[in-house]
Amino acid sequence: MEYFDFNEKKWRVIAPMIIPRKLAGSAILDGQLYAVGGINREYADLVTVESYNPCVGQWTSVTSLNKCKGIHPNENVLHNHFRLILRQYDSFLP
């Protein structure tokens, strides 16, 4: 998992998600980045939700969705004057 540091103009590595996913929805709430749903390596829909605390540098599982909600991906979010462009697609490679 990486984000782009616009101040230093370079990519930074952060902790990987607990459950690898792609096409997840994302949002920022109270300083936490949330990854919602998406699909796994087998292209099955996920209902799991994780939050990332940038102060601690750690992902935490939070309450899952009851069912897949058809969330559309948003991988470009703004946080404390930093734009986070997330990518974790390499985790799907064998």
Summary of the structure (lengths in Angstrom):
residues: 94
radius of gyration: 12.9
end to end distance: 16.5
largest distance: 40.0
contacts: 233
relative contact order: 0.28
helix: 4%
strand: 43%
